[in-house]
Amino acid sequence: MAAELILEHAEGADTDFLVYTGNFCGYCKALKRLLDGRSMSFTEYNFDEHNGLRKQIVAATGHRTVPVVFDIRENEPVFIGGFDETNRYLK
């Protein structure tokens, strides 16, 4: 069910990336600056604003920290990881 939620979020976004974030997360802020600096758009879901969302995304990805990043420029979302993985992915 959690994977379907990611697909639903990706399909509803008209952006390059889908990102899940949290409040007071320095890496989340750095990720948004990185994407903005490369003129890449993103749709953001903040775990602190969506009750129960973190548990579903962790279940689908196994990724326990924020940010959680997906490349949604193609037909299927591609799970990248967090900030460090996204930084390497975009090089």
C-alpha positions in Angstrom: 0.0 0.0 0.0 2.9 2.4 0.8 4.4 2.0 -2.7 1.0 2.9 -4.2 1.0 6.1 -2.2 4.4 7.1 -3.7 3.0 6.4 -7.2 -0.1 8.5 -6.4 2.1 11.4 -5.2 4.3 11.1 -8.2 1.4 11.0 -10.6 -0.1 14.1 -9.0 3.1 16.1 -9.3 4.1 18.0 -12.4 7.7 18.4 -11.3 11.1 16.8 -11.7 11.5 15.3 -8.2 9.3 14.1 -5.4 10.8 14.8 -1.9 9.7 13.9 1.5 11.1 16.2 4.2 10.9 17.1 7.9 11.0 20.3 9.9 14.4 21.4 11.2 16.2 19.3 8.7 19.4 20.9 7.5 19.8 18.2 4.7 16.3 19.0 3.5 17.1 22.7 3.2 20.3 21.8 1.4 18.5 19.5 -1.0 16.0 22.2 -1.9 18.8 24.7 -2.5 20.6 22.1 -4.7 17.5 21.5 -6.8 16.7 25.2 -7.0 20.2 25.9 -8.0 20.0 23.5 -10.9 16.5 24.9 -11.9 14.9 21.5 -11.1 11.4 21.5 -9.8 10.1 19.4 -6.9 7.0 18.5 -5.1 7.5 18.4 -1.3 5.6 16.4 1.3 6.6 17.3 4.9 6.3 14.4 7.3 5.6 16.8 10.1 2.5 18.0 8.3 1.1 14.6 7.2 0.4 12.3 10.1 1.5 8.7 9.5 3.2 9.5 6.2 6.7 8.8 7.5 5.8 5.3 8.5 4.4 4.5 5.0 7.4 5.9 3.2 9.9 4.1 5.4 7.9 0.9 4.8 8.1 1.4 1.0 11.8 2.5 0.8 13.6 1.3 4.0 15.0 4.8 4.1 14.6 6.1 7.7 16.1 9.6 7.4 15.0 12.8 5.6 15.0 13.8 2.9 13.7 10.9 0.9 14.1 11.7 -2.8 12.5 10.3 -6.0 13.3 11.2 -9.6 9.9 11.4 -11.3 11.0 12.7 -14.7 10.3 9.3 -16.3 7.3 7.0 -16.3 8.2 5.3 -13.0 9.5 7.1 -9.9 13.2 6.3 -9.3 14.2 6.1 -5.6 17.4 8.0 -5.1 17.9 8.2 -1.3 18.8 11.3 0.7 20.8 14.4 0.1 24.2 12.8 -0.4 22.8 10.3 -2.9 20.9 13.0 -4.8 24.0 15.2 -4.9 26.0 12.3 -6.5 23.1 11.3 -8.7 23.0 14.8 -10.3 26.7 15.0 -11.1 
